[in-house]
């Protein structure tokens, strides 16, 4: 059985993508598949995030990939990391009125550098966009103390 953890927007975080303290933001919620070490989000974007003619703005696509990859850091016991590089491939239009699945995972870690990947897929599983990122760890998490 897969252990899933819901990652709701943090009420004290002002992040445009995932912070609940930013009411103008996207308020993105994800799920962490702790067994597979994947982060997954399902969204219908809506007209607010339009680029051209019913399609998501490219910046929003990049933001979704950055957010999902950033959440993967939790599997590496990282408290704070920043995006150092982000490469996005826009493969097909991301429609605003259909549900999309955004998924992220780790490829490798070299010292403070995490190499992460993400995809945006439609409901049929067709990959619409891909992301590759290098995140730099700023602060590791404090070790958990046994009680």
Backbone bond lengths (Angstrom), bond angles and torsions (degrees), N, CA, C in turn:
res aa  C-N    CA-C-N  psi(-1)  N-CA   C-N-CA  omega(-1)  CA-C   N-CA-C  phi
1 X - - - 1.450 - - 1.533 109.17 -
2 X 1.316 116.28 133.12 1.452 122.74 -177.86 1.521 109.83 -83.59
3 X 1.325 116.31 132.01 1.459 122.26 177.04 1.528 108.56 -88.54
4 X 1.330 115.99 115.58 1.465 122.64 -179.32 1.527 108.90 -109.26
5 X 1.327 116.68 132.31 1.455 122.71 176.34 1.520 108.14 -116.92
6 X 1.331 116.82 128.90 1.459 120.78 177.75 1.520 109.10 -81.83
7 X 1.331 116.19 133.65 1.463 122.75 179.88 1.529 108.64 -113.50
8 X 1.317 115.51 86.16 1.461 121.01 178.55 1.524 110.24 -77.73
9 X 1.326 116.92 158.37 1.470 119.53 177.04 1.533 110.90 -56.46
10 X 1.322 115.47 134.89 1.455 122.22 -179.29 1.524 108.97 -75.27
11 X 1.347 117.93 126.40 1.467 120.67 -175.89 1.533 114.71 -64.41
12 X 1.334 118.76 -17.45 1.463 120.58 -179.94 1.521 112.71 -104.04
13 X 1.329 117.89 0.83 1.465 122.89 -176.45 1.535 109.70 -94.22
14 X 1.336 116.31 130.96 1.470 121.71 -179.74 1.533 112.74 -96.07
15 X 1.329 117.71 9.06 1.469 121.76 -179.23 1.535 110.52 -56.15
16 X 1.329 116.53 134.19 1.463 120.90 179.17 1.535 111.51 -60.80
17 X 1.317 117.76 -37.16 1.463 120.55 -177.62 1.516 114.21 -78.73
18 X 1.331 116.78 -51.61 1.465 119.22 -168.78 1.514 115.07 -122.62
19 X 1.322 119.22 4.59 1.451 120.67 -177.21 1.517 113.01 -89.46
20 X 1.322 116.18 136.35 1.466 120.72 177.82 1.521 111.75 -82.87
21 X 1.341 117.52 -16.00 1.463 120.61 179.77 1.529 111.51 -81.01
22 X 1.321 117.29 -3.51 1.460 121.81 178.65 1.532 107.85 -111.17
23 X 1.310 116.79 90.69 1.463 120.97 -176.65 1.523 112.79 -66.29
24 X 1.328 118.36 -17.02 1.455 121.74 175.17 1.514 112.09 -87.14
25 X 1.321 116.55 -4.31 1.458 121.63 -177.08 1.524 112.98 -85.49
26 X 1.318 114.97 -172.55 1.463 121.37 -174.92 1.526 113.57 -85.00
27 X 1.333 117.74 -19.63 1.472 122.31 179.16 1.533 112.00 54.28
28 X 1.322 116.32 46.25 1.463 121.97 -176.07 1.527 111.85 -72.41
29 X 1.324 115.67 133.82 1.466 122.62 174.77 1.524 107.80 -116.21
30 X 1.316 115.78 142.22 1.455 121.93 -178.96 1.523 109.78 -128.48
31 X 1.317 115.58 173.32 1.453 122.13 170.76 1.516 108.00 -124.35
32 X 1.339 115.81 140.50 1.460 121.87 176.60 1.523 108.01 -103.49
33 X 1.320 116.20 120.35 1.463 121.70 172.41 1.528 105.15 -89.76
34 X 1.323 116.23 97.07 1.456 121.73 -172.41 1.524 112.85 -68.05
35 X 1.312 117.35 -28.37 1.462 120.75 179.27 1.532 111.39 -72.40
36 X 1.329 116.21 -47.59 1.469 121.17 -178.71 1.527 112.27 -86.84
37 X 1.330 116.20 -8.94 1.458 123.34 -176.81 1.527 111.66 54.54
38 X 1.312 113.40 54.26 1.467 122.34 177.58 1.528 109.00 -128.11
39 X 1.314 115.53 148.01 1.465 122.40 174.15 1.524 106.65 -110.26
40 X 1.341 115.91 135.00 1.463 120.77 -176.38 1.536 109.58 -135.29
41 X 1.315 115.04 136.45 1.452 121.29 173.74 1.512 109.60 -133.32
42 X 1.319 116.53 144.40 1.473 122.03 176.62 1.514 107.51 -122.56
43 X 1.340 115.22 127.22 1.453 120.29 -173.64 1.528 112.00 -142.62
44 X 1.316 115.29 151.07 1.458 123.51 162.41 1.523 103.88 -116.21
45 X 1.309 117.44 114.82 1.456 120.97 -169.79 1.524 114.25 -70.70
46 X 1.312 118.39 -46.66 1.455 120.80 -177.82 1.520 112.62 84.85
47 X 1.320 115.59 166.91 1.465 123.34 -172.27 1.528 114.34 -61.69
48 X 1.300 117.25 -25.20 1.472 120.87 -177.67 1.536 111.92 -56.08
49 X 1.339 116.91 -29.25 1.469 121.55 -174.34 1.522 112.39 -106.00
50 X 1.320 115.94 26.51 1.465 121.95 -177.34 1.519 113.03 -73.41
51 X 1.322 113.67 140.58 1.452 121.53 168.90 1.511 106.03 -99.50
52 X 1.325 116.07 -85.63 1.453 120.50 177.60 1.522 111.52 -125.39
53 X 1.308 116.20 138.63 1.472 124.97 169.76 1.527 116.12 41.62
54 X 1.311 116.62 59.61 1.461 120.85 174.30 1.527 114.66 79.52
55 X 1.321 116.70 9.24 1.468 120.77 -179.29 1.521 110.04 -111.52
56 X 1.329 115.45 150.80 1.464 120.71 178.68 1.526 110.64 -66.32
57 X 1.299 115.66 144.26 1.459 122.74 175.06 1.527 108.82 -64.61
58 X 1.317 117.58 141.60 1.460 121.67 -179.35 1.516 113.18 -58.68
59 X 1.306 117.45 -34.52 1.457 121.09 177.90 1.522 112.13 -65.81
60 X 1.320 116.59 -35.22 1.470 121.12 177.61 1.524 109.74 -69.63
61 X 1.325 117.16 -39.14 1.465 120.97 176.44 1.527 109.48 -60.29
62 X 1.326 116.81 -46.27 1.464 121.13 178.44 1.530 110.37 -62.57
63 X 1.329 117.28 -40.49 1.454 121.06 178.89 1.528 111.07 -61.49
64 X 1.329 117.56 -45.14 1.468 120.80 179.79 1.531 111.24 -59.66
65 X 1.326 116.23 -42.88 1.458 119.96 179.11 1.531 110.97 -67.32
66 X 1.324 117.31 -41.55 1.460 121.49 178.02 1.528 110.55 -61.83
67 X 1.313 117.33 -44.26 1.472 122.06 179.99 1.527 111.47 -62.45
68 X 1.318 117.06 -48.49 1.471 119.17 -176.54 1.522 110.91 -66.30
69 X 1.333 117.03 -37.83 1.462 119.56 177.87 1.529 110.32 -68.59
70 X 1.321 117.35 -40.69 1.455 120.40 178.67 1.518 112.73 -59.71
71 X 1.318 116.76 -35.42 1.468 120.88 178.93 1.529 112.08 -68.42
72 X 1.328 117.93 -23.90 1.468 121.93 179.51 1.532 110.70 -63.29
73 X 1.317 117.08 -25.02 1.467 121.26 -179.26 1.525 112.26 -55.58
74 X 1.313 117.83 -25.59 1.464 121.64 -179.33 1.521 111.66 -58.91
75 X 1.313 117.51 -29.80 1.463 120.99 -179.31 1.529 112.05 -74.86
76 X 1.330 116.39 -12.79 1.469 121.63 -179.51 1.532 111.55 -105.00
77 X 1.325 116.91 15.21 1.463 121.80 -179.49 1.526 111.81 58.24
78 X 1.320 115.85 42.36 1.458 122.10 -178.41 1.522 109.25 -106.39
79 X 1.323 115.89 129.09 1.463 121.03 177.51 1.520 111.34 -88.00
80 X 1.334 115.94 -38.67 1.464 119.93 -178.93 1.522 109.54 -142.80
81 X 1.327 115.03 131.50 1.474 122.58 175.77 1.521 107.01 -146.12
82 X 1.322 115.63 153.60 1.462 120.37 178.67 1.525 109.97 -123.20
83 X 1.310 115.49 152.14 1.452 121.35 176.41 1.518 108.64 -74.45
84 X 1.321 116.14 121.51 1.464 120.83 177.78 1.525 110.83 -99.98
85 X 1.325 116.72 -34.29 1.463 122.52 177.53 1.517 108.46 -143.92
86 X 1.326 115.91 142.02 1.459 121.52 177.69 1.520 108.41 -141.87
87 X 1.319 116.28 120.97 1.457 122.27 178.72 1.524 107.20 -118.14
88 X 1.313 116.89 125.94 1.464 121.60 -178.52 1.517 110.06 -120.41
89 X 1.317 116.07 132.28 1.471 122.25 171.78 1.526 107.23 -107.30
90 X 1.309 116.64 118.09 1.461 123.01 177.80 1.523 106.40 -93.03
91 X 1.324 117.39 104.26 1.462 121.36 -172.29 1.525 113.57 -94.23
92 X 1.329 116.65 -42.24 1.469 122.57 -179.07 1.528 108.12 -145.55
93 X 1.315 117.74 158.76 1.465 119.18 179.00 1.530 111.85 -60.10
94 X 1.332 115.15 139.73 1.465 122.12 173.06 1.524 105.24 -99.02
95 X 1.328 115.57 109.42 1.462 120.76 -176.10 1.520 111.27 -78.48
96 X 1.316 115.92 144.13 1.458 121.57 -174.80 1.521 114.08 -78.23
97 X 1.329 117.61 -22.28 1.466 120.81 -172.81 1.525 113.45 -102.96
98 X 1.320 117.60 1.27 1.466 120.61 -179.75 1.518 110.15 -115.44
99 X 1.327 115.79 146.86 1.464 119.75 179.38 1.525 110.87 -66.14
100 X 1.321 114.20 137.60 1.460 120.93 175.00 1.527 108.33 -120.06
101 X 1.325 114.73 156.02 1.461 121.72 175.33 1.519 106.73 -115.53
102 X 1.320 116.25 126.99 1.451 123.00 178.81 1.525 106.43 -112.93
103 X 1.346 116.96 124.91 1.463 119.96 -175.80 1.522 110.14 -134.17
104 X 1.334 116.07 139.78 1.456 121.55 179.71 1.514 111.85 -132.44
105 X 1.353 115.45 152.51 1.457 121.66 179.55 1.527 110.18 -156.91
106 X 1.333 114.67 164.87 1.472 121.18 -179.66 1.520 109.67 -94.13
107 X 1.318 115.21 137.86 1.455 121.14 173.05 1.528 109.81 -94.41
108 X 1.352 116.07 -51.20 1.462 118.79 178.22 1.519 110.45 -162.21
109 X 1.334 114.60 167.28 1.462 121.38 175.06 1.514 108.10 -129.69
110 X 1.324 115.13 133.28 1.464 122.14 175.58 1.523 106.80 -128.94
111 X 1.318 116.57 102.14 1.456 120.69 -177.69 1.519 110.80 61.09
112 X 1.339 116.20 -122.63 1.471 120.97 179.23 1.520 112.68 -85.65
113 X 1.329 118.38 -2.08 1.466 122.14 -177.35 1.523 111.43 -96.76
114 X 1.327 115.08 125.20 1.463 122.03 174.28 1.526 107.62 -107.78
115 X 1.319 116.22 128.83 1.462 122.09 178.47 1.533 107.04 -105.60
116 X 1.333 115.06 112.51 1.462 121.89 -169.96 1.523 110.60 -121.22
117 X 1.327 114.47 156.55 1.461 121.32 -179.70 1.520 109.78 -130.91
118 X 1.318 115.68 153.97 1.448 121.34 176.86 1.518 110.92 -148.82
119 X 1.316 114.52 155.95 1.471 121.54 176.75 1.516 109.64 -138.82
120 X 1.314 114.70 150.50 1.458 122.29 168.27 1.521 105.75 -117.20
121 X 1.342 115.70 125.91 1.462 121.71 -179.38 1.525 110.10 -124.23
122 X 1.324 114.81 155.25 1.461 118.80 173.39 1.533 109.03 -85.75
123 X 1.320 116.72 -178.40 1.460 121.75 -177.89 1.508 114.37 -61.91
124 X 1.325 117.81 -23.64 1.465 121.74 179.14 1.528 111.73 -89.93
125 X 1.331 117.28 -0.79 1.454 120.64 179.13 1.514 114.99 90.98
126 X 1.331 117.67 4.86 1.465 121.58 178.83 1.527 108.87 -72.92
127 X 1.329 117.04 129.21 1.467 121.38 -179.89 1.528 108.81 -75.78
128 X 1.339 115.16 122.78 1.461 122.19 -178.50 1.525 111.93 -98.83
129 X 1.325 116.25 -32.13 1.467 121.99 179.71 1.519 108.68 -154.01
130 X 1.339 114.61 149.87 1.465 121.58 177.95 1.515 108.47 -128.04
131 X 1.316 115.23 146.57 1.452 119.97 176.42 1.509 111.22 -132.15
132 X 1.326 114.49 147.82 1.458 121.54 176.20 1.516 105.30 -134.30
133 X 1.321 116.79 131.36 1.449 118.83 -177.62 1.512 113.35 -139.37
134 X 1.319 114.30 154.28 1.466 121.18 170.71 1.519 106.24 -116.63
135 X 1.315 114.96 121.05 1.450 121.95 179.80 1.520 108.10 -111.98
136 X 1.327 116.40 140.31 1.453 121.35 -179.85 1.525 108.60 -108.09
137 X 1.329 115.16 126.75 1.460 121.43 -179.47 1.523 109.20 -73.96
138 X 1.329 115.39 125.51 1.460 121.15 175.61 1.525 111.05 -95.83
139 X 1.337 115.52 -43.35 1.457 120.62 -177.25 1.527 110.48 -139.47
140 X 1.338 116.26 121.53 1.467 117.47 171.88 1.525 109.30 -73.87
141 X 1.308 117.24 159.74 1.470 121.22 175.52 1.519 108.83 -72.73
142 X 1.327 114.70 150.66 1.464 120.09 174.00 1.530 107.74 -68.84
143 X 1.339 117.64 139.88 1.460 119.33 177.94 1.527 110.70 -60.26
144 X 1.317 116.63 140.26 1.450 121.83 177.36 1.518 109.54 -71.36
145 X 1.337 117.13 131.89 1.461 121.47 179.28 1.525 109.36 -90.17
146 X 1.316 115.64 133.46 1.471 120.47 177.01 1.518 108.69 -73.03
147 X 1.318 115.58 138.37 1.478 119.31 180.00 1.501 109.72 -101.25
